[in-house]
């Protein structure tokens, strides 16, 4: 009887030691530092990087222990994330589409035409009701969208101010981001020559005259010196696409419920995020081509048709197209498309 009691005591101690060891292993795995690859054209001096720095500090309250690695080469940030060198990555949403098609479709061409619509769209997307859509498994690996940052509406810049309609741009060279098939499709549908480019060199091509037309947000205007290509040029005061950045994480590397708390933090930051965008837009001193309302509607219809075709082809997520239409029609209730079906 006494021997049996000793055996039971030893067994209990063994089980306790095993449980303690397991608990310790679990705790230490969660508490290991999480490294985030952060792309910003301006590196640590960029506004997006600074916002991610604020997020890093806030993440401590959700038991995060985050280290940031700055990149000015987006492709390298993507490659290092894919190679497992980082537990998360911040990059443009269109490049991050492969990790989450829903969130990666927020930058669909022509889908967001004002800052008010952009802010509404991001708040809708990050809403708790979309929690399941913001987690996806790709090639057996789980990814989660932990936040979205507004970079800004992209406007058309032309080297020749006489190109004051889309029709006059036919046959001209347009620098598109080579990893976004949607851009190439739309550019070619408008009878422009699509020139594959990267986010690091598309403005250089414009300024040197290798291409005639680009689309870029105010974020890039001064840092990349777009004005150098505008001696005889101008910008169309009509946004063709909205640029955002996605923060993608491997949720298994972070504490439980981290993504939900992170997304709420980004929602709370939207007002200051958009104040930054508007400040940068007010600093664009380029000659402007102001389109008539008739031309704006005509271009919106052209982009809508292209967007719907890309959704049918599986490039864009259909649910996201519904979300974006709801954002547009909440802000602009009299918009021509609000009574139309199809998105």
C-alpha positions in Angstrom: 0.0 0.0 0.0 2.8 2.3 0.9 4.8 1.4 -2.2 1.7 2.1 -4.3 1.3 5.5 -2.6 4.9 6.3 -3.4 4.5 5.3 -7.1 1.4 7.5 -7.3 3.2 10.4 -5.8 6.1 9.9 -8.2 3.7 9.8 -11.1 1.9 13.0 -10.0 5.3 14.7 -9.7 6.3 13.5 -13.2 3.0 14.7 -14.6 3.4 18.1 -12.9 6.9 18.4 -14.2 5.7 17.5 -17.7 2.9 20.0 -17.5 5.2 22.7 -16.2 7.7 22.1 -19.0 4.9 22.2 -21.6 3.5 25.4 -20.2 7.0 26.9 -20.1 7.6 25.9 -23.7 4.3 27.4 -24.8 4.9 30.6 -22.9 8.4 31.0 -24.3 7.3 30.3 -27.9 4.6 33.0 -27.6 7.0 35.4 -25.8 9.7 35.1 -28.5 10.2 38.4 -30.3 8.1 38.8 -33.4 10.0 40.4 -36.3 8.2 42.5 -38.9 9.6 43.3 -42.3 8.3 46.9 -43.0 8.4 48.3 -46.5 8.4 52.1 -47.0 9.8 53.9 -50.0 11.4 56.3 -47.6 12.6 53.6 -45.1 12.6 54.7 -41.5 11.8 58.3 -42.5 8.5 57.4 -44.1 5.1 58.1 -42.6 4.0 54.4 -42.9 7.1 53.2 -41.1 6.4 55.8 -38.3 2.9 54.6 -37.9 4.1 51.0 -37.7 6.5 52.2 -35.0 3.5 53.5 -33.0 1.8 50.2 -33.5 4.9 48.4 -32.2 4.6 50.3 -28.9 0.9 49.7 -28.6 1.3 46.0 -29.3 3.0 45.5 -26.0 -0.4 45.8 -24.3 -1.5 42.8 -26.4 1.5 40.8 -25.2 3.4 41.5 -28.4 7.2 41.8 -28.4 7.8 43.3 -31.8 11.0 44.2 -33.7 10.9 46.1 -36.9 13.2 45.6 -39.9 13.0 48.5 -42.4 13.1 47.9 -46.2 13.1 50.3 -49.1 12.9 47.4 -51.5 9.4 45.9 -51.4 10.4 42.8 -53.3 13.2 42.0 -50.8 10.7 42.5 -47.9 8.3 40.0 -49.6 11.1 37.5 -50.3 12.4 37.6 -46.7 8.8 37.2 -45.3 8.3 34.2 -47.6 11.6 32.7 -46.5 10.5 32.9 -42.9 12.9 35.6 -41.9 10.0 37.7 -40.6 6.8 36.8 -38.7 4.9 39.6 -40.4 5.3 42.0 -43.3 4.0 45.4 -44.2 3.7 46.1 -47.9 1.3 47.5 -50.5 -2.1 45.8 -50.5 -1.9 44.9 -54.2 1.4 43.0 -53.6 0.0 41.4 -50.5 -3.1 40.1 -52.4 -1.5 36.6 -52.6 -1.7 36.3 -48.8 -5.3 37.5 -48.6 -7.4 38.1 -51.7 -10.2 39.8 -49.8 -8.0 42.5 -48.2 -5.7 42.6 -51.2 -8.6 43.7 -53.4 -9.3 46.9 -51.5 -7.1 48.7 -54.1 -9.2 47.7 -57.0 -9.0 50.2 -59.9 -11.6 53.0 -59.8 -13.3 51.5 -56.7 -12.3 54.4 -54.3 -12.6 57.9 -55.6 -12.2 60.1 -52.5 -10.6 60.1 -49.1 -14.0 59.9 -47.4 -14.8 56.7 -49.4 -11.4 55.3 -48.6 -11.8 55.9 -44.9 -15.2 54.3 -44.9 -13.9 51.3 -46.9 -11.0 50.6 -44.6 -13.3 50.8 -41.5 -15.7 48.4 -43.1 -13.0 45.9 -44.1 -11.4 45.9 -40.6 -14.7 45.5 -38.9 -15.0 42.5 -36.5 -17.7 41.0 -38.8 -15.0 40.4 -41.4 -12.7 38.5 -38.9 -12.9 35.2 -40.8 -12.3 36.8 -44.1 -9.1 38.4 -42.8 -7.5 35.1 -42.2 -6.5 32.8 -45.1 -4.5 29.7 -45.6 -2.3 29.7 -48.7 -0.2 26.7 -49.7 -0.7 25.2 -46.2 0.4 28.4 -44.3 -2.0 30.6 -42.3 -1.9 34.3 -42.7 -3.9 37.1 -41.0 -4.4 40.8 -41.9 -3.5 42.6 -38.7 -4.1 46.1 -40.1 -4.5 48.4 -43.2 -2.8 51.8 -43.6 -4.0 54.5 -46.1 -1.1 55.6 -48.4 -3.3 57.8 -50.6 -5.3 58.2 -53.8 -3.2 57.8 -56.9 -3.6 60.4 -59.6 -2.6 60.3 -63.2 0.5 62.3 -64.1 1.3 63.1 -67.8 4.6 64.6 -69.2 2.6 66.6 -71.8 -0.2 68.7 -70.5 -1.9 68.5 -74.0 -2.9 64.9 -73.0 -5.9 66.2 -71.2 -8.3 63.3 -71.9 -7.9 59.5 -71.7 -8.5 59.4 -75.5 -5.5 61.6 -76.2 -3.3 59.2 -74.1 -3.9 56.3 -76.6 -0.6 54.9 -77.8 1.4 56.5 -74.9 3.6 54.5 -72.6 2.2 53.9 -69.1 4.4 52.6 -66.3 2.4 49.9 -64.3 3.5 47.8 -61.4 4.5 44.5 -63.0 3.2 42.3 -60.1 -0.4 43.6 -60.5 -2.0 42.0 -63.5 -5.1 44.2 -62.9 -3.1 47.4 -63.8 -1.8 45.9 -67.0 -5.3 44.8 -68.1 -6.8 48.2 -67.4 -4.0 50.1 -69.1 -4.2 48.0 -72.2 -8.0 48.2 -72.3 -7.6 52.0 -72.6 -5.2 51.5 -75.6 -2.1 52.7 -73.7 1.2 50.8 -74.0 1.8 49.0 -70.6 5.4 49.2 -69.5 6.3 46.8 -66.6 7.9 48.7 -63.8 8.6 48.4 -60.1 7.6 50.7 -57.2 11.3 51.7 -56.9 11.8 52.8 -60.6 8.5 53.9 -62.1 9.0 57.6 -61.3 12.6 57.5 -62.6 11.2 56.2 -65.9 8.7 59.0 -66.0 11.2 61.7 -65.2 13.7 60.5 -67.8 11.0 60.3 -70.5 11.0 56.5 -70.8 7.3 56.5 -70.1 4.7 59.2 -70.7 2.1 58.5 -68.0 2.1 57.2 -64.4 -0.3 57.0 -61.5 1.0 57.9 -58.1 -0.2 59.2 -54.7 0.9 62.4 -53.0 3.0 60.2 -50.7 5.5 59.8 -53.6 5.3 63.3 -55.1 8.0 65.2 -53.2 10.3 62.3 -52.1 10.5 60.8 -55.6 10.6 64.3 -57.2 7.7 63.7 -59.7 7.8 67.4 -60.5 11.0 66.9 -62.5 8.9 65.1 -65.1 6.2 67.8 -65.2 8.1 70.8 -66.8 5.4 70.6 -69.6 3.2 68.2 -67.8 0.2 68.1 -65.4 -1.8 65.8 -63.1 -5.4 64.7 -63.7 -7.4 65.8 -60.7 -9.1 62.3 -60.8 -7.9 59.4 -58.7 -7.8 56.1 -60.6 -6.8 53.9 -57.7 -6.5 54.0 -54.0 -3.2 52.8 -52.5 -3.1 51.1 -49.1 -0.7 49.0 -47.2 -1.5 45.6 -45.5 0.1 44.4 -42.3 0.2 40.6 -42.8 1.2 38.3 -39.9 1.6 34.6 -39.3 -0.9 34.3 -36.4 0.8 31.3 -34.8 3.8 33.4 -34.0 1.7 35.9 -32.0 -0.4 35.8 -28.8 -4.0 34.7 -29.0 -6.4 37.4 -30.2 -3.5 39.6 -31.3 -4.9 40.3 -34.8 -8.3 41.4 -33.5 -6.8 43.9 -31.1 -4.3 45.1 -33.8 -7.1 45.8 -36.3 -9.0 47.8 -33.8 -5.9 49.9 -33.1 -5.6 50.7 -36.9 -9.4 51.6 -37.0 -8.8 54.1 -34.2 -5.8 55.5 -36.1 -7.8 56.2 -39.3 -8.5 59.9 -38.6 -4.8 60.8 -38.0 -3.8 58.6 -40.9 -6.1 60.5 -43.3 -5.0 63.8 -41.9 -1.5 62.9 -42.9 -2.7 62.0 -46.5 -4.6 65.2 -46.9 -1.5 67.2 -45.7 0.6 65.5 -48.3 -2.1 66.1 -51.0 -2.2 69.9 -50.2 1.6 70.0 -50.9 1.3 68.8 -54.5 1.9 72.0 -56.5 1.6 70.4 -60.0 -0.4 72.0 -62.8 -3.9 70.3 -62.6 -6.2 69.2 -65.3 -9.7 69.5 -63.9 -12.1 67.2 -65.5 -15.8 68.0 -66.1 -18.4 66.0 -64.2 -19.4 64.3 -67.5 -15.8 63.1 -68.1 -15.5 61.9 -64.5 -18.6 59.8 -64.8 -17.5 58.5 -68.2 -14.1 57.4 -66.7 -15.8 55.9 -63.7 -17.9 53.8 -66.0 -14.9 52.7 -68.0 -13.0 51.6 -64.8 -16.2 50.0 -63.4 -16.4 47.8 -66.5 -12.8 46.8 -66.3 -13.1 46.1 -62.5 -16.1 43.9 -63.0 -14.3 41.9 -65.7 -11.3 41.4 -63.4 -13.6 40.2 -60.7 -15.1 37.7 -63.1 -11.6 36.5 -64.0 -10.9 35.9 -60.3 -8.3 38.7 -59.9 -10.4 40.7 -57.4 -12.5 39.3 -54.6 -16.3 39.7 -55.3 -17.2 40.2 -51.6 -14.7 43.1 -51.4 -16.3 44.6 -54.5 -19.6 44.6 -52.6 -17.9 46.3 -49.6 -16.3 49.0 -51.7 -19.6 49.7 -53.5 -21.4 50.0 -50.1 -18.7 52.5 -49.1 -19.0 54.6 -52.3 -22.8 54.6 -52.1 -22.8 55.5 -48.3 -20.7 58.6 -49.0 -22.1 59.5 -52.5 -25.7 58.3 -52.5 -26.5 59.9 -55.8 -23.7 58.1 -57.6 -24.9 56.7 -61.0 -24.0 53.1 -60.0 -25.8 53.0 -56.7 -29.0 51.8 -58.5 -27.1 49.3 -60.7 -26.5 45.7 -60.0 -23.3 43.8 -60.8 -21.0 44.6 -57.9 
